[in-house]
Amino acid sequence: MIYLVEDDPSIRKLVGYALNGSGYDVRSFESGEEMEAVLGEEKPELFLLDIMLPGASGLEILSSIRSDASLRDIPVIMLTAKGTEYDKVLGLDSGADDYIAKPFGMMELLSRIKAVLRRAERQRHRDAITWGDVSISPSSHTVKVSGQKVELTLKEFNLLLYLMENEGIVLDRDSILNTVWGYSFDGENRTVDVHIRHLREKLGDEGQRIETVKGVGYRFRGHDE
């Protein structure tokens, strides 16, 4: 089931028709308030959220989803007429899994949906990884340091998972953006640096395992020297 929140009736109808024709069940809503009224009945596999909506904006709905333990692991794709780098970064940094600007082709949208759903499925079936005192479990979506649970945002979690899966390997910022954010955008790799800084702070002493490789990117050091 896919939940589509879009206030433009023509886009709502077109996207709904394309999704149904590709084998997806979809429920369409004009506003976040309409969606929230039925959210308790059935949780979707994916949210498609327009940013500019009557009442609560798409970003506000996204924030609500990511703060709800029962919903935070459900992928979200933002649909918006805004195409600036700032809006793109804002949506992705707020926890969106992907971003597609209007006008968009239905084939592109369907391709993005399939890619996001595949990533979510792979993550649910990954085994826990432990390096030093840091343990991360994709199936339960938890991170622990010295046995104590650490609260991370979705992007922080995915970033740490990518680093730990590639322990000892230097990952450049572009590969991190493409893998963790699922989108490539030039000139915005500073968002990686910000998330790395937050991760280090939240991991405490174990944060030093995330090493900066000057001029290249980052690597996770699992083995103590």
Backbone hydrogen bonds, N-H to C=O, Kabsch-Sander energy under -0.5 kcal/mol:
donor,donor_aa,acceptor,acceptor_aa,energy
2,I,25,D,-2.3
3,Y,46,L,-2.5
4,L,2,I,-0.6
4,L,27,R,-2.7
5,V,3,Y,-0.5
5,V,48,L,-3.0
6,E,4,L,-0.6
6,E,29,F,-2.5
12,R,8,D,-2.6
13,K,9,P,-2.3
14,L,10,S,-2.2
15,V,11,I,-3.0
16,G,12,R,-2.1
17,Y,13,K,-2.4
18,A,14,L,-2.3
19,L,15,V,-2.6
20,N,16,G,-2.5
21,G,17,Y,-2.3
22,S,18,A,-0.8
22,S,19,L,-0.7
23,G,20,N,-1.5
24,Y,19,L,-2.6
27,R,2,I,-2.5
29,F,4,L,-2.6
35,M,31,S,-1.7
36,E,32,G,-2.8
37,A,33,E,-1.3
38,V,34,E,-0.5
38,V,35,M,-1.6
39,L,35,M,-0.9
41,E,38,V,-1.8
42,E,38,V,-0.9
45,E,1,M,-3.6
46,L,1,M,-1.0
47,F,75,P,-2.2
48,L,3,Y,-3.1
49,L,47,F,-0.5
49,L,77,I,-2.5
50,D,5,V,-2.3
51,I,79,L,-1.5
53,L,51,I,-1.0
58,G,51,I,-2.6
61,I,57,S,-2.2
62,L,58,G,-2.6
63,S,59,L,-2.3
64,S,60,E,-1.9
65,I,61,I,-2.3
66,R,62,L,-2.5
67,S,63,S,-1.1
68,D,65,I,-1.2
69,A,67,S,-0.6
71,L,68,D,-1.8
72,R,68,D,-2.4
74,I,71,L,-2.4
77,I,47,F,-2.7
78,M,98,D,-2.1
79,L,49,L,-3.5
80,T,100,I,-1.6
88,K,84,T,-2.0
89,V,85,E,-2.9
90,L,86,Y,-2.7
91,G,87,D,-2.3
92,L,88,K,-2.2
93,D,89,V,-3.1
94,S,90,L,-1.2
95,G,92,L,-1.4
96,A,91,G,-2.0
97,D,76,V,-2.9
98,D,76,V,-1.2
100,I,78,M,-2.6
102,K,80,T,-3.0
109,L,105,G,-2.2
110,L,106,M,-2.7
111,S,107,M,-2.1
112,R,108,E,-2.4
113,I,109,L,-2.5
114,K,110,L,-2.4
115,A,111,S,-2.1
116,V,112,R,-2.5
117,L,113,I,-2.5
118,R,114,K,-2.2
119,R,115,A,-2.1
120,A,116,V,-2.2
121,E,117,L,-2.1
122,R,118,R,-2.4
123,Q,119,R,-2.1
124,R,120,A,-1.6
125,H,121,E,-0.9
125,H,122,R,-0.7
126,R,123,Q,-1.2
129,I,136,I,-2.7
131,W,134,V,-2.5
134,V,131,W,-2.2
135,S,133,D,-0.5
135,S,144,K,-2.6
136,I,129,I,-2.9
137,S,142,T,-2.8
139,S,126,R,-0.6
141,H,137,S,-1.2
142,T,137,S,-1.5
144,K,135,S,-2.7
145,V,148,Q,-2.8
146,S,133,D,-2.5
148,Q,145,V,-1.9
150,V,143,V,-3.1
152,L,150,V,-0.6
157,F,153,T,-2.6
158,N,154,L,-2.6
159,L,155,K,-2.4
160,L,156,E,-2.5
161,L,157,F,-2.5
162,Y,158,N,-2.2
163,L,159,L,-2.2
164,M,160,L,-2.8
165,E,161,L,-2.5
166,N,162,Y,-1.0
167,E,164,M,-1.2
168,G,220,F,-2.6
169,I,166,N,-2.6
171,L,218,Y,-3.4
172,D,170,V,-0.5
173,R,216,V,-1.0
176,I,172,D,-1.9
177,L,173,R,-2.7
178,N,174,D,-2.6
179,T,175,S,-2.2
180,V,176,I,-3.0
181,W,176,I,-0.7
181,W,177,L,-1.4
182,G,177,L,-0.7
183,Y,177,L,-1.1
185,F,183,Y,-0.5
188,E,185,F,-1.2
191,T,188,E,-1.7
192,V,189,N,-1.1
193,D,189,N,-1.0
194,V,190,R,-2.1
195,H,191,T,-2.0
196,I,192,V,-2.5
197,R,193,D,-2.2
198,H,194,V,-2.1
199,L,195,H,-2.4
200,R,196,I,-2.5
201,E,197,R,-1.9
202,K,198,H,-2.3
203,L,199,L,-2.1
204,G,200,R,-0.6
204,G,201,E,-0.8
206,E,203,L,-1.5
207,G,204,G,-1.8
208,Q,205,D,-1.3
209,R,206,E,-1.9
210,I,207,G,-1.7
211,E,209,R,-1.0
211,E,219,R,-3.0
213,V,211,E,-0.5
213,V,217,G,-2.8
214,K,212,T,-0.8
216,V,213,V,-2.5
217,G,213,V,-1.6
218,Y,171,L,-2.4
219,R,211,E,-1.9
221,R,209,R,-3.1
221,R,219,R,-0.6
222,G,220,F,-0.8
